[in-house]
Amino acid sequence: MNKKRVLVGSPVYQKPEILDAFLNSLKNLNRNTIDIDYMFVDDNKDEKSSKLLEEFKREESKVIIMLGKEHGVYVCNEESHYWDDDLMLKVANYKNSIIDYAIENNYDYLFFIDSDLILHPNLIEHLKIANKDIVSEIFWSQWHKDRPLEPNVWLFDEYDLVPKRLGENLSEKEMGLRQIKFLNQLRIPGLYEVGGLGACTLISRDALVEGVNFKSIKNLTIHGEDRFFCIRAAVLGIDLFVDTYYPAYHIYREENLEGVEEYVKVCEADCSFVRQHKEKGNKITLSMIVKNEEGRYLMQMLNSLKEHIDEAVIIDDASSDNTINICKEILKGIPLHIIENEESMFGNEISLRKKQWNETIKTNPDWILNLDADEILEEGFWENAQNFIDNQKYDFYSFRLYDMWNETHYREDKYWNAHSIYRPFLMRYQPNFNYTWNETSQHCGRFPINTFSFPKTTSEFRIKHLGWATQKDRIEKFKRYKRLDPDAIYGIREQYDSIMDINPNLIKWEVGENR
């Protein structure tokens, strides 16, 4: 196999303790399909830091160290980091020298990295797979002590985090809400287009040859060499992306050194994880949250499952009706674990979903089927279900969810098209995996957020979602969303408002039809 050649480049002006952690991180980078060389600009004032670079050079295969000779003073303290124009120009020149070297020596990729970052060992391999000309990995920093954690990417200008259209006028409140949505999205593992990025960036040879660089643009007063790089890329027609699967750890202040060991441990556990699976006899555990389901769809739903599941874990979220007894009666003879909440936790969905997950994995399940009490999986799935869950290739099965607007029709329009994508409902449990969640109070997901990297496939069997099927249901849900998410931080305001549309577009549900 011909490995791709990657040059890791970094101008270095760093405290020894932080630099040591950074260099150790580079040593641990996986390189299954890549060869890595290094190019550092030693701009250090502390001799200990320069010695660390020399030691690294002796240990690694190909390391080039250039001595920094330009002027500029970098002020860095426990409050923040301060850059003046001279320092920015100096760093820009260093980075452009690294770009020139990467082009002249025919590297496939250049990976720019700041010397106060700790990387997941899989990062560069993963970014290469994204197949983008310019892609950064996200990291979060408290740029000033009085600020919250913010990302190394942005959407517009110097550091604008508010999604908007050109010329759109927004109130302060709307800007704040949009910014929160954008930041919440970045916490979900994925690949997203952005307008600006820096500090942890993989650049393809094509982009380098096309002309991306950090040279200042003389008719712009915008501050920062990364801004000039991003503006130039946009003018050249090269899109910018951020990946959020393997967030880097930023040692922005010396106090952040305390978190390095824990970050490294999590990375090691992630890399050492080995998938487990039973060849035969896998079982399915139903995991479900219920609340006041009597007289709705619970009986229909459980009756559709009782002949097919092997165990059930049900969180009763403070029901005041006969929900629990219905569960016990229909699932009689099946191992059943009912956990009763004295007070409802639905107002903070992340806590409720975590509790559901933790109680479910206590049973050491093979597969977890995560359905709500108003969701019914097509009967045809069960004819070959055992073959699906005994298949060793996959750990996730995803299905299309249809929002039924009455007993016979589902809704389909701009805001109601959940059935156009596949969503995970059936997951193989991996007991040695380090699970993490999307820490948002609403719409946090049914499964831990980092499970979506598991090998997965789709099923053409559909799921009926009956939660919108009556006018009464829709009114109650409309009121609930307005109460729990009045500013539409976690959802889409227009979708909330469309719940009460008088004449929605409805399509008939055809039995046996997989659209």
Salt bridges, closest charged atoms under 4 A:
ASP43 OD2 - LYS90 NZ 2.57
GLU59 OE1 - LYS27 NZ 2.62
GLU60 OE1 - ARG31 NH1 3.86
GLU79 OE2 - HIS144 ND1 3.68
ASP85 OD1 - HIS223 ND1 3.08
ASP86 OD1 - HIS71 NE2 3.96
ASP116 OD2 - HIS250 NE2 2.95
GLU150 OE2 - ARG147 NH2 2.47
ASP160 OD2 - LYS164 NZ 2.40
GLU168 OE2 - ARG165 NH2 3.49
GLU168 OE2 - ARG178 NH2 2.86
GLU174 OE2 - ARG178 NE 3.04
GLU225 OE2 - LYS95 NZ 2.98
ASP226 OD1 - LYS95 NZ 3.46
ASP243 OD1 - HIS126 NE2 2.81
GLU254 OE2 - LYS15 NZ 3.21
GLU255 OE2 - LYS145 NZ 3.05
GLU261 OE2 - LYS265 NZ 3.58
ASP270 OD2 - HIS120 NE2 2.75
GLU293 OE1 - ARG296 NH1 3.07
GLU311 OE2 - HIS337 NE2 2.67
GLU329 OE2 - LYS332 NZ 3.57
GLU349 OE2 - ARG353 NE 3.42
GLU359 OE2 - LYS362 NZ 3.23
ASP366 OD2 - LYS278 NZ 3.04
ASP372 OD1 - ARG353 NH2 3.53
ASP372 OD2 - ARG446 NH2 3.54
ASP374 OD2 - HIS465 NE2 3.40
GLU375 OE2 - ARG446 NH2 2.49
GLU378 OE2 - ARG462 NH2 2.85
GLU379 OE2 - HIS308 NE2 3.22
ASP395 OD2 - ARG275 NE 2.79
ASP395 OD1 - ARG428 NE 2.61
ASP403 OD1 - HIS465 ND1 2.75
GLU412 OE1 - HIS419 NE2 2.64
GLU412 OE1 - ARG515 NH1 3.45
ASP413 OD2 - ARG411 NE 2.56
GLU439 OE2 - LYS354 NZ 2.63
GLU460 OE1 - ARG400 NH2 2.87
ASP473 OD1 - ARG296 NH2 3.29
ASP487 OD1 - LYS173 NZ 3.16
ASP497 OD1 - LYS482 NZ 2.93
ASP501 OD2 - ARG411 NH2 2.76
GLU513 OE2 - ARG515 NE 3.65
